[in-house]
């Protein structure tokens, strides 16, 4: 099992944004994918919330004191590794002061939640009876398990 943090924050204009990262092409798994900060648990983690917060701190510098857990999305199986991922949705206090890990993060995105919630911005391709959803994110493509989580978070998928 793994856990990810879906960090939401308000920008200076009062708009809600979410933090996503692009994994470097050198990563052994999910290379080049856009993802929420997260990963596998360590023995010292206190469940999925502890894993998600620790990983968010390691990957983008979000401090535990900034995190207010709002709830969970349904766990998602990743197709590639049949790994169950628990998404933890949280409000993050600002200023963010994000510091991406050079080893784990190639790029940080902070798209507007309302743009992610607009069905017109998404497209899908059928695959083995599934709809694989895609979203253009500043020239990169959000897809796969993270796209399913985002769509659930904004109310586009159940």
CNS distance restraints for C-alpha pairs under 8 A (distance, minus, plus):
assign (resid   1 and name CA) (resid  40 and name CA) 6.51 0.50 0.50
assign (resid   1 and name CA) (resid  41 and name CA) 7.47 0.50 0.50
assign (resid   1 and name CA) (resid  83 and name CA) 6.01 0.50 0.50
assign (resid   1 and name CA) (resid  84 and name CA) 4.89 0.50 0.50
assign (resid   1 and name CA) (resid  85 and name CA) 5.82 0.50 0.50
assign (resid   1 and name CA) (resid  86 and name CA) 7.51 0.50 0.50
assign (resid   2 and name CA) (resid  38 and name CA) 7.33 0.50 0.50
assign (resid   2 and name CA) (resid  39 and name CA) 5.24 0.50 0.50
assign (resid   2 and name CA) (resid  40 and name CA) 4.33 0.50 0.50
assign (resid   2 and name CA) (resid  41 and name CA) 6.16 0.50 0.50
assign (resid   2 and name CA) (resid  48 and name CA) 7.21 0.50 0.50
assign (resid   2 and name CA) (resid  51 and name CA) 7.65 0.50 0.50
assign (resid   2 and name CA) (resid  83 and name CA) 7.17 0.50 0.50
assign (resid   2 and name CA) (resid  84 and name CA) 6.25 0.50 0.50
assign (resid   2 and name CA) (resid  85 and name CA) 4.69 0.50 0.50
assign (resid   2 and name CA) (resid  86 and name CA) 6.20 0.50 0.50
assign (resid   3 and name CA) (resid  38 and name CA) 5.55 0.50 0.50
assign (resid   3 and name CA) (resid  39 and name CA) 5.66 0.50 0.50
assign (resid   3 and name CA) (resid  40 and name CA) 6.54 0.50 0.50
assign (resid   3 and name CA) (resid  41 and name CA) 7.44 0.50 0.50
assign (resid   3 and name CA) (resid  48 and name CA) 5.31 0.50 0.50
assign (resid   3 and name CA) (resid  49 and name CA) 7.37 0.50 0.50
assign (resid   3 and name CA) (resid  51 and name CA) 5.99 0.50 0.50
assign (resid   3 and name CA) (resid  52 and name CA) 5.15 0.50 0.50
assign (resid   3 and name CA) (resid  85 and name CA) 5.21 0.50 0.50
assign (resid   3 and name CA) (resid  86 and name CA) 4.54 0.50 0.50
assign (resid   3 and name CA) (resid  87 and name CA) 5.78 0.50 0.50
assign (resid   3 and name CA) (resid  88 and name CA) 7.13 0.50 0.50
assign (resid   4 and name CA) (resid  36 and name CA) 5.82 0.50 0.50
assign (resid   4 and name CA) (resid  37 and name CA) 5.54 0.50 0.50
assign (resid   4 and name CA) (resid  38 and name CA) 3.89 0.50 0.50
assign (resid   4 and name CA) (resid  39 and name CA) 6.35 0.50 0.50
assign (resid   4 and name CA) (resid  48 and name CA) 7.96 0.50 0.50
assign (resid   4 and name CA) (resid  51 and name CA) 7.58 0.50 0.50
assign (resid   4 and name CA) (resid  52 and name CA) 4.75 0.50 0.50
assign (resid   4 and name CA) (resid  55 and name CA) 7.63 0.50 0.50
assign (resid   4 and name CA) (resid  56 and name CA) 7.84 0.50 0.50
assign (resid   4 and name CA) (resid  85 and name CA) 7.05 0.50 0.50
assign (resid   4 and name CA) (resid  86 and name CA) 6.32 0.50 0.50
assign (resid   4 and name CA) (resid  87 and name CA) 4.96 0.50 0.50
assign (resid   4 and name CA) (resid  88 and name CA) 6.03 0.50 0.50
assign (resid   5 and name CA) (resid  36 and name CA) 6.02 0.50 0.50
assign (resid   5 and name CA) (resid  37 and name CA) 5.68 0.50 0.50
assign (resid   5 and name CA) (resid  38 and name CA) 6.07 0.50 0.50
assign (resid   5 and name CA) (resid  52 and name CA) 4.92 0.50 0.50
assign (resid   5 and name CA) (resid  53 and name CA) 6.58 0.50 0.50
assign (resid   5 and name CA) (resid  56 and name CA) 6.57 0.50 0.50
assign (resid   5 and name CA) (resid  87 and name CA) 6.00 0.50 0.50
assign (resid   5 and name CA) (resid  88 and name CA) 4.89 0.50 0.50
assign (resid   5 and name CA) (resid  89 and name CA) 6.01 0.50 0.50
assign (resid   5 and name CA) (resid  90 and name CA) 6.99 0.50 0.50
assign (resid   6 and name CA) (resid  18 and name CA) 6.90 0.50 0.50
assign (resid   6 and name CA) (resid  19 and name CA) 6.95 0.50 0.50
assign (resid   6 and name CA) (resid  20 and name CA) 7.91 0.50 0.50
assign (resid   6 and name CA) (resid  36 and name CA) 5.92 0.50 0.50
assign (resid   6 and name CA) (resid  37 and name CA) 7.47 0.50 0.50
assign (resid   6 and name CA) (resid  87 and name CA) 6.62 0.50 0.50
assign (resid   6 and name CA) (resid  88 and name CA) 5.88 0.50 0.50
assign (resid   6 and name CA) (resid  89 and name CA) 4.66 0.50 0.50
assign (resid   6 and name CA) (resid  90 and name CA) 6.13 0.50 0.50
assign (resid   7 and name CA) (resid  18 and name CA) 5.54 0.50 0.50
assign (resid   7 and name CA) (resid  19 and name CA) 5.56 0.50 0.50
assign (resid   7 and name CA) (resid  89 and name CA) 6.21 0.50 0.50
assign (resid   7 and name CA) (resid  90 and name CA) 5.12 0.50 0.50
assign (resid   7 and name CA) (resid  91 and name CA) 5.89 0.50 0.50
assign (resid   7 and name CA) (resid  92 and name CA) 6.00 0.50 0.50
assign (resid   8 and name CA) (resid  16 and name CA) 6.56 0.50 0.50
assign (resid   8 and name CA) (resid  17 and name CA) 5.60 0.50 0.50
assign (resid   8 and name CA) (resid  18 and name CA) 4.51 0.50 0.50
assign (resid   8 and name CA) (resid  19 and name CA) 6.70 0.50 0.50
assign (resid   8 and name CA) (resid  89 and name CA) 7.50 0.50 0.50
assign (resid   8 and name CA) (resid  90 and name CA) 6.02 0.50 0.50
assign (resid   8 and name CA) (resid  91 and name CA) 4.83 0.50 0.50
assign (resid   8 and name CA) (resid  92 and name CA) 5.80 0.50 0.50
assign (resid   9 and name CA) (resid  16 and name CA) 5.52 0.50 0.50
assign (resid   9 and name CA) (resid  17 and name CA) 5.45 0.50 0.50
assign (resid   9 and name CA) (resid  18 and name CA) 6.40 0.50 0.50
assign (resid   9 and name CA) (resid  91 and name CA) 5.75 0.50 0.50
assign (resid   9 and name CA) (resid  92 and name CA) 5.17 0.50 0.50
assign (resid   9 and name CA) (resid  93 and name CA) 6.54 0.50 0.50
assign (resid   9 and name CA) (resid  94 and name CA) 7.10 0.50 0.50
assign (resid  10 and name CA) (resid  14 and name CA) 5.28 0.50 0.50
assign (resid  10 and name CA) (resid  15 and name CA) 5.32 0.50 0.50
assign (resid  10 and name CA) (resid  16 and name CA) 4.51 0.50 0.50
assign (resid  10 and name CA) (resid  17 and name CA) 6.18 0.50 0.50
assign (resid  10 and name CA) (resid  94 and name CA) 7.56 0.50 0.50
assign (resid  11 and name CA) (resid  15 and name CA) 5.46 0.50 0.50
assign (resid  11 and name CA) (resid  16 and name CA) 6.42 0.50 0.50
assign (resid  11 and name CA) (resid  17 and name CA) 6.95 0.50 0.50
assign (resid  15 and name CA) (resid 112 and name CA) 6.98 0.50 0.50
assign (resid  15 and name CA) (resid 113 and name CA) 7.99 0.50 0.50
assign (resid  16 and name CA) (resid 112 and name CA) 6.01 0.50 0.50
assign (resid  16 and name CA) (resid 113 and name CA) 5.71 0.50 0.50
assign (resid  16 and name CA) (resid 114 and name CA) 7.64 0.50 0.50
assign (resid  17 and name CA) (resid 110 and name CA) 5.72 0.50 0.50
assign (resid  17 and name CA) (resid 111 and name CA) 5.46 0.50 0.50
assign (resid  17 and name CA) (resid 112 and name CA) 4.38 0.50 0.50
assign (resid  17 and name CA) (resid 113 and name CA) 5.08 0.50 0.50
assign (resid  18 and name CA) (resid 109 and name CA) 7.90 0.50 0.50
assign (resid  18 and name CA) (resid 110 and name CA) 5.23 0.50 0.50
assign (resid  18 and name CA) (resid 111 and name CA) 5.89 0.50 0.50
assign (resid  18 and name CA) (resid 112 and name CA) 6.68 0.50 0.50
assign (resid  18 and name CA) (resid 113 and name CA) 6.38 0.50 0.50
assign (resid  19 and name CA) (resid  36 and name CA) 6.94 0.50 0.50
assign (resid  19 and name CA) (resid 108 and name CA) 7.05 0.50 0.50
assign (resid  19 and name CA) (resid 109 and name CA) 5.87 0.50 0.50
assign (resid  19 and name CA) (resid 110 and name CA) 4.77 0.50 0.50
assign (resid  19 and name CA) (resid 111 and name CA) 7.27 0.50 0.50
assign (resid  20 and name CA) (resid  34 and name CA) 6.64 0.50 0.50
assign (resid  20 and name CA) (resid  35 and name CA) 5.62 0.50 0.50
assign (resid  20 and name CA) (resid  36 and name CA) 4.91 0.50 0.50
assign (resid  20 and name CA) (resid  37 and name CA) 6.91 0.50 0.50
assign (resid  20 and name CA) (resid 108 and name CA) 5.90 0.50 0.50
assign (resid  20 and name CA) (resid 109 and name CA) 5.09 0.50 0.50
assign (resid  20 and name CA) (resid 110 and name CA) 6.30 0.50 0.50
assign (resid  21 and name CA) (resid  34 and name CA) 5.46 0.50 0.50
assign (resid  21 and name CA) (resid  35 and name CA) 5.34 0.50 0.50
assign (resid  21 and name CA) (resid  36 and name CA) 6.06 0.50 0.50
assign (resid  21 and name CA) (resid  37 and name CA) 6.71 0.50 0.50
assign (resid  21 and name CA) (resid 105 and name CA) 6.20 0.50 0.50
assign (resid  21 and name CA) (resid 106 and name CA) 7.31 0.50 0.50
assign (resid  21 and name CA) (resid 107 and name CA) 5.66 0.50 0.50
assign (resid  21 and name CA) (resid 108 and name CA) 4.49 0.50 0.50
assign (resid  21 and name CA) (resid 109 and name CA) 5.93 0.50 0.50
assign (resid  22 and name CA) (resid  32 and name CA) 6.02 0.50 0.50
assign (resid  22 and name CA) (resid  33 and name CA) 5.60 0.50 0.50
assign (resid  22 and name CA) (resid  34 and name CA) 4.28 0.50 0.50
assign (resid  22 and name CA) (resid  35 and name CA) 6.22 0.50 0.50
assign (resid  22 and name CA) (resid 105 and name CA) 5.80 0.50 0.50
assign (resid  22 and name CA) (resid 106 and name CA) 5.40 0.50 0.50
assign (resid  22 and name CA) (resid 107 and name CA) 5.06 0.50 0.50
assign (resid  22 and name CA) (resid 108 and name CA) 6.38 0.50 0.50
assign (resid  22 and name CA) (resid 109 and name CA) 7.90 0.50 0.50
assign (resid  23 and name CA) (resid  27 and name CA) 6.84 0.50 0.50
assign (resid  23 and name CA) (resid  30 and name CA) 7.18 0.50 0.50
assign (resid  23 and name CA) (resid  31 and name CA) 5.70 0.50 0.50
assign (resid  23 and name CA) (resid  32 and name CA) 4.80 0.50 0.50
assign (resid  23 and name CA) (resid  33 and name CA) 5.45 0.50 0.50
assign (resid  23 and name CA) (resid  34 and name CA) 6.27 0.50 0.50
assign (resid  23 and name CA) (resid  35 and name CA) 7.25 0.50 0.50
assign (resid  23 and name CA) (resid 104 and name CA) 5.97 0.50 0.50
assign (resid  23 and name CA) (resid 105 and name CA) 4.98 0.50 0.50
assign (resid  23 and name CA) (resid 106 and name CA) 5.53 0.50 0.50
assign (resid  23 and name CA) (resid 107 and name CA) 7.39 0.50 0.50
assign (resid  24 and name CA) (resid  31 and name CA) 5.78 0.50 0.50
assign (resid  24 and name CA) (resid  32 and name CA) 5.17 0.50 0.50
assign (resid  24 and name CA) (resid  33 and name CA) 7.89 0.50 0.50
assign (resid  24 and name CA) (resid 103 and name CA) 7.51 0.50 0.50
assign (resid  24 and name CA) (resid 104 and name CA) 6.35 0.50 0.50
assign (resid  24 and name CA) (resid 105 and name CA) 5.83 0.50 0.50
assign (resid  24 and name CA) (resid 106 and name CA) 4.81 0.50 0.50
assign (resid  25 and name CA) (resid  31 and name CA) 4.55 0.50 0.50
assign (resid  25 and name CA) (resid  32 and name CA) 4.63 0.50 0.50
assign (resid  26 and name CA) (resid  31 and name CA) 6.20 0.50 0.50
assign (resid  26 and name CA) (resid  32 and name CA) 7.93 0.50 0.50
assign (resid  27 and name CA) (resid  31 and name CA) 4.88 0.50 0.50
assign (resid  27 and name CA) (resid  32 and name CA) 7.72 0.50 0.50
assign (resid  27 and name CA) (resid 104 and name CA) 7.32 0.50 0.50
assign (resid  33 and name CA) (resid 142 and name CA) 7.36 0.50 0.50
assign (resid  33 and name CA) (resid 143 and name CA) 7.97 0.50 0.50
assign (resid  34 and name CA) (resid 141 and name CA) 7.32 0.50 0.50
assign (resid  34 and name CA) (resid 142 and name CA) 5.58 0.50 0.50
assign (resid  34 and name CA) (resid 143 and name CA) 7.50 0.50 0.50
assign (resid  34 and name CA) (resid 146 and name CA) 7.25 0.50 0.50
assign (resid  35 and name CA) (resid 142 and name CA) 7.90 0.50 0.50
assign (resid  35 and name CA) (resid 146 and name CA) 5.62 0.50 0.50
assign (resid  36 and name CA) (resid 146 and name CA) 6.94 0.50 0.50
assign (resid  37 and name CA) (resid  52 and name CA) 7.21 0.50 0.50
assign (resid  37 and name CA) (resid  55 and name CA) 6.14 0.50 0.50
assign (resid  37 and name CA) (resid  56 and name CA) 4.96 0.50 0.50
assign (resid  37 and name CA) (resid  59 and name CA) 6.31 0.50 0.50
assign (resid  37 and name CA) (resid  60 and name CA) 7.45 0.50 0.50
assign (resid  38 and name CA) (resid  51 and name CA) 7.21 0.50 0.50
assign (resid  38 and name CA) (resid  52 and name CA) 5.27 0.50 0.50
assign (resid  38 and name CA) (resid  53 and name CA) 7.90 0.50 0.50
assign (resid  38 and name CA) (resid  55 and name CA) 4.87 0.50 0.50
assign (resid  38 and name CA) (resid  56 and name CA) 6.08 0.50 0.50
assign (resid  38 and name CA) (resid  59 and name CA) 7.90 0.50 0.50
assign (resid  39 and name CA) (resid  51 and name CA) 7.16 0.50 0.50
assign (resid  39 and name CA) (resid  52 and name CA) 7.16 0.50 0.50
assign (resid  39 and name CA) (resid  55 and name CA) 6.29 0.50 0.50
assign (resid  40 and name CA) (resid  51 and name CA) 7.06 0.50 0.50
assign (resid  41 and name CA) (resid  45 and name CA) 6.30 0.50 0.50
assign (resid  41 and name CA) (resid  47 and name CA) 7.69 0.50 0.50
assign (resid  41 and name CA) (resid  48 and name CA) 7.45 0.50 0.50
assign (resid  41 and name CA) (resid  51 and name CA) 5.27 0.50 0.50
assign (resid  42 and name CA) (resid  51 and name CA) 7.08 0.50 0.50
assign (resid  45 and name CA) (resid  50 and name CA) 4.83 0.50 0.50
assign (resid  45 and name CA) (resid  51 and name CA) 5.38 0.50 0.50
assign (resid  45 and name CA) (resid  54 and name CA) 7.70 0.50 0.50
assign (resid  46 and name CA) (resid  50 and name CA) 4.66 0.50 0.50
assign (resid  46 and name CA) (resid  51 and name CA) 6.98 0.50 0.50
assign (resid  47 and name CA) (resid  51 and name CA) 6.35 0.50 0.50
assign (resid  48 and name CA) (resid  52 and name CA) 6.00 0.50 0.50
assign (resid  48 and name CA) (resid  86 and name CA) 6.62 0.50 0.50
assign (resid  48 and name CA) (resid  88 and name CA) 7.55 0.50 0.50
assign (resid  49 and name CA) (resid  53 and name CA) 6.12 0.50 0.50
assign (resid  49 and name CA) (resid  88 and name CA) 6.50 0.50 0.50
assign (resid  50 and name CA) (resid  54 and name CA) 6.00 0.50 0.50
assign (resid  51 and name CA) (resid  55 and name CA) 6.02 0.50 0.50
assign (resid  52 and name CA) (resid  56 and name CA) 6.08 0.50 0.50
assign (resid  52 and name CA) (resid  88 and name CA) 6.87 0.50 0.50
assign (resid  53 and name CA) (resid  57 and name CA) 6.18 0.50 0.50
assign (resid  53 and name CA) (resid  62 and name CA) 7.68 0.50 0.50
assign (resid  53 and name CA) (resid  63 and name CA) 7.71 0.50 0.50
assign (resid  53 and name CA) (resid  64 and name CA) 6.14 0.50 0.50
assign (resid  53 and name CA) (resid  67 and name CA) 7.69 0.50 0.50
assign (resid  54 and name CA) (resid  58 and name CA) 6.23 0.50 0.50
assign (resid  54 and name CA) (resid  64 and name CA) 7.62 0.50 0.50
assign (resid  55 and name CA) (resid  59 and name CA) 5.93 0.50 0.50
assign (resid  56 and name CA) (resid  60 and name CA) 5.69 0.50 0.50
assign (resid  56 and name CA) (resid  61 and name CA) 6.46 0.50 0.50
assign (resid  56 and name CA) (resid  62 and name CA) 5.67 0.50 0.50
assign (resid  56 and name CA) (resid  63 and name CA) 7.93 0.50 0.50
assign (resid  57 and name CA) (resid  61 and name CA) 4.19 0.50 0.50
assign (resid  57 and name CA) (resid  62 and name CA) 4.49 0.50 0.50
assign (resid  57 and name CA) (resid  63 and name CA) 5.63 0.50 0.50
assign (resid  57 and name CA) (resid  64 and name CA) 7.39 0.50 0.50
assign (resid  58 and name CA) (resid  62 and name CA) 7.90 0.50 0.50
assign (resid  58 and name CA) (resid 101 and name CA) 6.80 0.50 0.50
assign (resid  59 and name CA) (resid  99 and name CA) 7.71 0.50 0.50
assign (resid  59 and name CA) (resid 100 and name CA) 5.67 0.50 0.50
assign (resid  59 and name CA) (resid 101 and name CA) 4.97 0.50 0.50
assign (resid  59 and name CA) (resid 104 and name CA) 6.16 0.50 0.50
assign (resid  59 and name CA) (resid 105 and name CA) 6.56 0.50 0.50
assign (resid  60 and name CA) (resid  98 and name CA) 5.33 0.50 0.50
assign (resid  60 and name CA) (resid  99 and name CA) 4.89 0.50 0.50
assign (resid  60 and name CA) (resid 100 and name CA) 4.19 0.50 0.50
assign (resid  60 and name CA) (resid 101 and name CA) 6.06 0.50 0.50
assign (resid  60 and name CA) (resid 105 and name CA) 7.73 0.50 0.50
assign (resid  61 and name CA) (resid  97 and name CA) 7.36 0.50 0.50
assign (resid  61 and name CA) (resid  98 and name CA) 5.32 0.50 0.50
assign (resid  61 and name CA) (resid  99 and name CA) 4.98 0.50 0.50
assign (resid  61 and name CA) (resid 100 and name CA) 6.63 0.50 0.50
assign (resid  61 and name CA) (resid 101 and name CA) 7.95 0.50 0.50
assign (resid  62 and name CA) (resid  66 and name CA) 6.80 0.50 0.50
assign (resid  62 and name CA) (resid  67 and name CA) 7.83 0.50 0.50
assign (resid  62 and name CA) (resid  96 and name CA) 7.05 0.50 0.50
assign (resid  62 and name CA) (resid  97 and name CA) 7.72 0.50 0.50
assign (resid  62 and name CA) (resid  98 and name CA) 6.50 0.50 0.50
assign (resid  63 and name CA) (resid  67 and name CA) 7.11 0.50 0.50
assign (resid  66 and name CA) (resid  91 and name CA) 7.99 0.50 0.50
assign (resid  66 and name CA) (resid  92 and name CA) 5.25 0.50 0.50
assign (resid  66 and name CA) (resid  93 and name CA) 4.98 0.50 0.50
assign (resid  66 and name CA) (resid  94 and name CA) 7.60 0.50 0.50
assign (resid  67 and name CA) (resid  90 and name CA) 6.16 0.50 0.50
assign (resid  67 and name CA) (resid  91 and name CA) 5.96 0.50 0.50
assign (resid  67 and name CA) (resid  92 and name CA) 4.92 0.50 0.50
assign (resid  67 and name CA) (resid  93 and name CA) 6.81 0.50 0.50
assign (resid  68 and name CA) (resid  90 and name CA) 5.32 0.50 0.50
assign (resid  68 and name CA) (resid  91 and name CA) 5.10 0.50 0.50
assign (resid  68 and name CA) (resid  92 and name CA) 6.38 0.50 0.50
assign (resid  69 and name CA) (resid  88 and name CA) 7.09 0.50 0.50
assign (resid  69 and name CA) (resid  89 and name CA) 6.09 0.50 0.50
assign (resid  69 and name CA) (resid  90 and name CA) 4.20 0.50 0.50
assign (resid  69 and name CA) (resid  91 and name CA) 6.41 0.50 0.50
assign (resid  70 and name CA) (resid  88 and name CA) 7.78 0.50 0.50
assign (resid  70 and name CA) (resid  89 and name CA) 5.55 0.50 0.50
assign (resid  70 and name CA) (resid  90 and name CA) 4.95 0.50 0.50
assign (resid  70 and name CA) (resid  91 and name CA) 6.71 0.50 0.50
assign (resid  71 and name CA) (resid  88 and name CA) 6.11 0.50 0.50
assign (resid  71 and name CA) (resid  89 and name CA) 5.36 0.50 0.50
assign (resid  71 and name CA) (resid  90 and name CA) 6.99 0.50 0.50
assign (resid  72 and name CA) (resid  86 and name CA) 7.37 0.50 0.50
assign (resid  72 and name CA) (resid  87 and name CA) 5.73 0.50 0.50
assign (resid  72 and name CA) (resid  88 and name CA) 4.68 0.50 0.50
assign (resid  72 and name CA) (resid  89 and name CA) 5.59 0.50 0.50
assign (resid  73 and name CA) (resid  86 and name CA) 7.14 0.50 0.50
assign (resid  73 and name CA) (resid  87 and name CA) 5.37 0.50 0.50
assign (resid  73 and name CA) (resid  88 and name CA) 6.61 0.50 0.50
assign (resid  73 and name CA) (resid  89 and name CA) 7.17 0.50 0.50
assign (resid  73 and name CA) (resid 149 and name CA) 7.26 0.50 0.50
assign (resid  73 and name CA) (resid 152 and name CA) 7.20 0.50 0.50
assign (resid  73 and name CA) (resid 153 and name CA) 6.93 0.50 0.50
assign (resid  74 and name CA) (resid  86 and name CA) 6.95 0.50 0.50
assign (resid  74 and name CA) (resid  87 and name CA) 7.14 0.50 0.50
assign (resid  75 and name CA) (resid  84 and name CA) 6.31 0.50 0.50
assign (resid  75 and name CA) (resid  85 and name CA) 5.36 0.50 0.50
assign (resid  75 and name CA) (resid  86 and name CA) 4.52 0.50 0.50
assign (resid  75 and name CA) (resid  87 and name CA) 6.44 0.50 0.50
assign (resid  76 and name CA) (resid  84 and name CA) 5.55 0.50 0.50
assign (resid  76 and name CA) (resid  85 and name CA) 5.19 0.50 0.50
assign (resid  76 and name CA) (resid  86 and name CA) 6.68 0.50 0.50
assign (resid  76 and name CA) (resid 145 and name CA) 6.95 0.50 0.50
assign (resid  76 and name CA) (resid 149 and name CA) 7.69 0.50 0.50
assign (resid  77 and name CA) (resid  82 and name CA) 5.70 0.50 0.50
assign (resid  77 and name CA) (resid  83 and name CA) 5.42 0.50 0.50
assign (resid  77 and name CA) (resid  84 and name CA) 4.47 0.50 0.50
assign (resid  77 and name CA) (resid  85 and name CA) 6.21 0.50 0.50
assign (resid  77 and name CA) (resid 145 and name CA) 7.51 0.50 0.50
assign (resid  78 and name CA) (resid  82 and name CA) 5.04 0.50 0.50
assign (resid  78 and name CA) (resid  83 and name CA) 5.26 0.50 0.50
assign (resid  78 and name CA) (resid  84 and name CA) 6.47 0.50 0.50
assign (resid  78 and name CA) (resid  85 and name CA) 7.34 0.50 0.50
assign (resid  78 and name CA) (resid 144 and name CA) 7.90 0.50 0.50
assign (resid  78 and name CA) (resid 145 and name CA) 5.90 0.50 0.50
assign (resid  79 and name CA) (resid  83 and name CA) 7.60 0.50 0.50
assign (resid  79 and name CA) (resid 145 and name CA) 7.97 0.50 0.50
assign (resid  87 and name CA) (resid 149 and name CA) 7.37 0.50 0.50
assign (resid  92 and name CA) (resid  96 and name CA) 7.56 0.50 0.50
assign (resid 100 and name CA) (resid 104 and name CA) 7.74 0.50 0.50
assign (resid 100 and name CA) (resid 105 and name CA) 5.79 0.50 0.50
assign (resid 100 and name CA) (resid 106 and name CA) 7.88 0.50 0.50
assign (resid 100 and name CA) (resid 107 and name CA) 7.60 0.50 0.50
assign (resid 100 and name CA) (resid 108 and name CA) 7.28 0.50 0.50
assign (resid 101 and name CA) (resid 105 and name CA) 5.42 0.50 0.50
assign (resid 102 and name CA) (resid 106 and name CA) 6.88 0.50 0.50
assign (resid 111 and name CA) (resid 115 and name CA) 7.32 0.50 0.50
assign (resid 111 and name CA) (resid 116 and name CA) 7.36 0.50 0.50
assign (resid 111 and name CA) (resid 137 and name CA) 7.82 0.50 0.50
assign (resid 112 and name CA) (resid 116 and name CA) 6.58 0.50 0.50
assign (resid 113 and name CA) (resid 117 and name CA) 6.18 0.50 0.50
assign (resid 113 and name CA) (resid 154 and name CA) 7.35 0.50 0.50
assign (resid 114 and name CA) (resid 118 and name CA) 6.46 0.50 0.50
assign (resid 115 and name CA) (resid 121 and name CA) 7.32 0.50 0.50
assign (resid 116 and name CA) (resid 121 and name CA) 7.20 0.50 0.50
assign (resid 116 and name CA) (resid 150 and name CA) 7.50 0.50 0.50
assign (resid 116 and name CA) (resid 151 and name CA) 7.61 0.50 0.50
assign (resid 116 and name CA) (resid 154 and name CA) 7.11 0.50 0.50
assign (resid 117 and name CA) (resid 151 and name CA) 7.22 0.50 0.50
assign (resid 117 and name CA) (resid 154 and name CA) 5.20 0.50 0.50
assign (resid 117 and name CA) (resid 155 and name CA) 7.22 0.50 0.50
assign (resid 117 and name CA) (resid 156 and name CA) 6.86 0.50 0.50
assign (resid 118 and name CA) (resid 122 and name CA) 7.60 0.50 0.50
assign (resid 119 and name CA) (resid 156 and name CA) 7.20 0.50 0.50
assign (resid 121 and name CA) (resid 135 and name CA) 6.43 0.50 0.50
assign (resid 121 and name CA) (resid 136 and name CA) 7.63 0.50 0.50
assign (resid 122 and name CA) (resid 133 and name CA) 6.76 0.50 0.50
assign (resid 122 and name CA) (resid 134 and name CA) 5.73 0.50 0.50
assign (resid 122 and name CA) (resid 135 and name CA) 5.00 0.50 0.50
assign (resid 122 and name CA) (resid 136 and name CA) 7.75 0.50 0.50
assign (resid 123 and name CA) (resid 133 and name CA) 5.79 0.50 0.50
assign (resid 123 and name CA) (resid 134 and name CA) 5.36 0.50 0.50
assign (resid 123 and name CA) (resid 135 and name CA) 6.74 0.50 0.50
assign (resid 124 and name CA) (resid 131 and name CA) 5.81 0.50 0.50
assign (resid 124 and name CA) (resid 132 and name CA) 5.23 0.50 0.50
assign (resid 124 and name CA) (resid 133 and name CA) 4.29 0.50 0.50
assign (resid 124 and name CA) (resid 134 and name CA) 5.80 0.50 0.50
assign (resid 125 and name CA) (resid 131 and name CA) 5.70 0.50 0.50
assign (resid 125 and name CA) (resid 132 and name CA) 5.28 0.50 0.50
assign (resid 125 and name CA) (resid 133 and name CA) 6.73 0.50 0.50
assign (resid 126 and name CA) (resid 130 and name CA) 5.63 0.50 0.50
assign (resid 126 and name CA) (resid 131 and name CA) 4.67 0.50 0.50
assign (resid 126 and name CA) (resid 132 and name CA) 6.10 0.50 0.50
assign (resid 127 and name CA) (resid 131 and name CA) 6.19 0.50 0.50
assign (resid 127 and name CA) (resid 132 and name CA) 6.55 0.50 0.50
assign (resid 132 and name CA) (resid 143 and name CA) 7.08 0.50 0.50
assign (resid 132 and name CA) (resid 144 and name CA) 6.46 0.50 0.50
assign (resid 133 and name CA) (resid 143 and name CA) 5.66 0.50 0.50
assign (resid 133 and name CA) (resid 144 and name CA) 6.80 0.50 0.50
assign (resid 133 and name CA) (resid 147 and name CA) 6.28 0.50 0.50
assign (resid 133 and name CA) (resid 148 and name CA) 7.11 0.50 0.50
assign (resid 134 and name CA) (resid 141 and name CA) 6.44 0.50 0.50
assign (resid 134 and name CA) (resid 142 and name CA) 5.64 0.50 0.50
assign (resid 134 and name CA) (resid 143 and name CA) 4.67 0.50 0.50
assign (resid 134 and name CA) (resid 144 and name CA) 7.70 0.50 0.50
assign (resid 134 and name CA) (resid 147 and name CA) 6.79 0.50 0.50
assign (resid 135 and name CA) (resid 141 and name CA) 5.66 0.50 0.50
assign (resid 135 and name CA) (resid 142 and name CA) 5.06 0.50 0.50
assign (resid 135 and name CA) (resid 143 and name CA) 6.59 0.50 0.50
assign (resid 135 and name CA) (resid 147 and name CA) 7.56 0.50 0.50
assign (resid 136 and name CA) (resid 140 and name CA) 5.87 0.50 0.50
assign (resid 136 and name CA) (resid 141 and name CA) 4.82 0.50 0.50
assign (resid 136 and name CA) (resid 142 and name CA) 6.36 0.50 0.50
assign (resid 137 and name CA) (resid 141 and name CA) 5.64 0.50 0.50
assign (resid 137 and name CA) (resid 142 and name CA) 6.42 0.50 0.50
assign (resid 142 and name CA) (resid 146 and name CA) 7.19 0.50 0.50
assign (resid 142 and name CA) (resid 147 and name CA) 5.87 0.50 0.50
assign (resid 143 and name CA) (resid 147 and name CA) 4.65 0.50 0.50
assign (resid 143 and name CA) (resid 148 and name CA) 7.56 0.50 0.50
assign (resid 144 and name CA) (resid 148 and name CA) 6.46 0.50 0.50
assign (resid 145 and name CA) (resid 149 and name CA) 6.26 0.50 0.50
assign (resid 146 and name CA) (resid 150 and name CA) 6.11 0.50 0.50
assign (resid 147 and name CA) (resid 151 and name CA) 6.10 0.50 0.50
assign (resid 148 and name CA) (resid 152 and name CA) 6.20 0.50 0.50
assign (resid 148 and name CA) (resid 157 and name CA) 7.49 0.50 0.50
assign (resid 149 and name CA) (resid 153 and name CA) 6.10 0.50 0.50
assign (resid 150 and name CA) (resid 154 and name CA) 6.28 0.50 0.50
assign (resid 151 and name CA) (resid 155 and name CA) 6.10 0.50 0.50
assign (resid 151 and name CA) (resid 156 and name CA) 4.93 0.50 0.50
assign (resid 151 and name CA) (resid 157 and name CA) 5.45 0.50 0.50
assign (resid 152 and name CA) (resid 156 and name CA) 5.79 0.50 0.50
assign (resid 152 and name CA) (resid 157 and name CA) 4.75 0.50 0.50
assign (resid 152 and name CA) (resid 158 and name CA) 5.80 0.50 0.50
